[in-house]
Amino acid sequence: MVDPTALASAVEKAFAADTDLDYWGAIRYAEAAGQVVETIAALVRQGEAAHAVPLFERASELLGLAQQRADDTAGCLDDLQARVRSGLDEARAFSIDR
């Protein structure tokens, strides 16, 4: 079971970028943050979509800020943002249906 409270802290830690991200820094950021995205998605799968929505929203917000300060020529941050937005859409749909 995924703990939404602990996951909120993980989102802040994984998605906050205190410095500019160079090419490799953006790739490492995307890999680490991607693991958190998968954990948020697990909330949806365990029937906790309503808890996942604000986590996806915050992840998207912080990722957007990081993207402004990153060399994303590899496209990994754009891909990650697409995954976050897709997860958010799914979480919203499941929280309405339930």
Secondary structure, DSSP 8 states (H G I E B T S, - for coil): ---HHHHHHHHHHHH--SS-B-HHHHHHHHHHHHHHHHHHHHHHHTT-HHHHHHHHHHHHHHHHHHHHTB--TT-HHHHHHHHHHHHHHHHHHHHHH-
